Amino acid sequence: MNYLYDAPDIIRRFMESGGDVLWLIALLTFVMWSLVFERFWYFHGAMRRDVDNAVNAWEARSERKSWNAHQIRRQLISQVTLRINQGLPMIKTLVAMAPLLGLLGTVTGMIEVFNIMAVTGGGDAKSMAGGVSKATIPTMAGMVAALSGVFANTYVTRVAERESELLEDHLTTDH
């Protein structure tokens, strides 16, 4: 139970040990997962209304075989598909940026190690260890953020593709 009380201090020490880049990775991860959860919420709520509105607009048409009817069908599908795919490119971009920020942390940590080596002549192993820590922790954090984002992005993308295909199937031209 004491772990819950110690959690803020543990998180603060972890963030300090990884350097300033770790805060950027944390922010990136927060934004990425906010977008993912927004998509979950949309898929399990508002999307049904958008699809139903498109299907109802299509079913209200008396004729569905003309060129104009096909263009209206394409428009309905496109409008809903745009809403379904909203935010997916940003999620993919953030997934790709996470390991790059981790590498930025690696570079800044190694610069700190080289700076310590230049100042001390390379004999202060304890000081160099702090720089190595600042080099490896952001790399790990960036990879963890990217991996979690890859799995979430894959799921969200598959749901979006499936729902777009189902919408096309619902807007039939048979009557």
C-alpha positions in Angstrom: 0.0 0.0 0.0 2.9 2.3 0.6 3.8 2.0 -3.1 0.8 4.2 -4.0 2.1 7.0 -1.7 5.6 6.6 -3.1 4.5 6.5 -6.8 4.8 10.3 -7.5 8.3 10.4 -6.0 9.3 7.2 -8.0 8.0 8.7 -11.2 9.7 12.0 -10.6 13.1 10.3 -10.0 12.6 8.2 -13.1 11.9 11.3 -15.2 14.9 13.1 -13.8 17.2 10.1 -14.5 16.1 10.2 -18.1 16.7 13.9 -18.8 14.5 16.5 -20.5 13.8 14.4 -23.5 11.9 11.9 -21.3 9.3 14.6 -20.7 8.8 15.0 -24.4 8.3 11.3 -24.8 5.8 11.3 -21.9 3.9 14.2 -23.6 4.0 12.4 -27.0 2.7 9.2 -25.3 -0.1 11.1 -23.6 -1.3 12.8 -26.8 -1.0 9.5 -28.7 -3.1 7.6 -26.2 -5.6 10.4 -25.9 -6.2 10.1 -29.7 -6.5 6.3 -29.5 -9.0 6.5 -26.6 -10.9 9.2 -28.6 -11.2 6.7 -31.5 -12.3 4.0 -29.1 -15.0 6.3 -27.8 -16.1 7.3 -31.3 -16.2 3.7 -32.6 -18.4 2.6 -29.6 -20.7 5.7 -29.7 -21.0 8.4 -32.2 -20.0 6.3 -35.2 -23.2 4.4 -35.0 -25.1 7.6 -35.4 -23.0 8.7 -38.4 -23.5 5.3 -40.1 -27.2 5.3 -39.3 -27.7 8.8 -40.7 -25.9 7.8 -44.0 -27.9 4.6 -44.3 -31.2 6.4 -43.6 -30.3 9.1 -46.2 -29.6 6.4 -48.7 -32.7 4.4 -47.9 -34.9 7.5 -48.2 -34.0 7.8 -51.9 -36.6 6.3 -54.2 -34.2 5.5 -57.0 -30.6 4.2 -56.6 -29.5 3.2 -60.0 -28.7 6.4 -61.9 -25.3 8.1 -62.1 -26.5 10.8 -59.8 -27.5 8.2 -57.2 -24.1 6.5 -57.4 -22.4 9.9 -56.8 -24.6 10.6 -53.8 -23.7 7.1 -52.5 -20.0 7.8 -52.9 -20.4 11.1 -51.1 -22.2 9.5 -48.2 -19.5 6.8 -47.9 -16.8 9.4 -48.2 -18.2 11.7 -45.5 -18.6 8.9 -43.0 -15.2 7.3 -43.9 -13.5 10.7 -43.3 -15.0 10.8 -39.8 -14.1 7.2 -39.1 -10.4 7.8 -40.2 -10.1 11.1 -38.4 -7.0 11.2 -36.2 -5.5 8.0 -37.6 -2.6 9.7 -39.5 -1.7 11.6 -36.4 -1.6 8.4 -34.3 0.7 6.8 -36.9 2.9 9.9 -36.9 3.2 9.9 -33.1 4.1 6.2 -33.2 6.9 6.9 -35.6 8.1 9.8 -33.6 8.4 8.0 -30.3 11.6 6.0 -31.1 13.1 9.1 -32.8 12.7 11.1 -29.6 14.2 8.1 -27.7 17.2 8.4 -30.0 17.4 12.1 -29.4 17.6 11.2 -25.7 20.4 8.8 -26.5 22.4 11.5 -28.3 21.9 14.1 -25.6 22.9 11.6 -22.9 26.0 10.6 -24.7 26.9 14.3 -25.2 26.7 14.6 -21.5 29.0 11.5 -21.1 31.5 13.0 -23.5 31.4 16.3 -21.7 32.1 14.7 -18.4 35.0 12.7 -20.0 36.4 15.9 -21.4 36.2 17.7 -18.1 37.4 14.9 -15.8 39.8 13.2 -18.2 37.6 10.1 -18.3 38.4 8.9 -14.8 35.1 9.7 -13.1 33.0 6.6 -13.7 30.2 7.6 -11.3 29.6 10.9 -13.2 29.7 9.1 -16.6 27.1 6.6 -15.3 24.5 9.4 -14.9 25.0 10.4 -18.6 24.7 6.7 -19.7 21.5 6.5 -17.7 20.2 9.6 -19.5 21.2 8.0 -22.8 19.5 4.6 -22.2 16.3 5.5 -20.4 14.8 7.7 -23.1 15.7 5.0 -25.7 13.8 2.4 -23.7 10.9 4.8 -23.1 10.6 5.7 -26.8 10.5 2.1 -27.8 7.9 1.2 -25.2 5.7 4.1 -26.3 6.2 3.1 -29.9 5.3 -0.5 -29.3 2.2 0.3 -27.3 1.2 2.7 -30.1 1.8 0.1 -32.8 -0.6 -2.3 -31.2 -3.2 0.4 -30.6 -2.8 1.8 -34.1 -3.2 -1.6 -35.7 -6.4 -2.2 -33.8 -7.9 1.2 -34.5 -7.0 1.0 -38.2 -8.5 -2.4 -38.6 -11.8 -1.3 -37.0 -11.8 1.8 -39.2 -11.3 -0.3 -42.4 -13.9 -2.8 -41.3 -16.5 -0.2 -40.5 -15.9 1.6 -43.8 -16.4 -1.7 -45.7 -19.6 -2.4 -43.7 -20.9 1.0 -44.6 -20.4 0.3 -48.3 -22.2 -3.0 -48.0 -25.1 -1.3 -46.2 -25.7 1.2 -49.0 -27.0 -1.2 -51.6 -28.2 -0.3 -55.1 -30.5 -3.3 -55.5 -33.9 -1.5 -55.1 
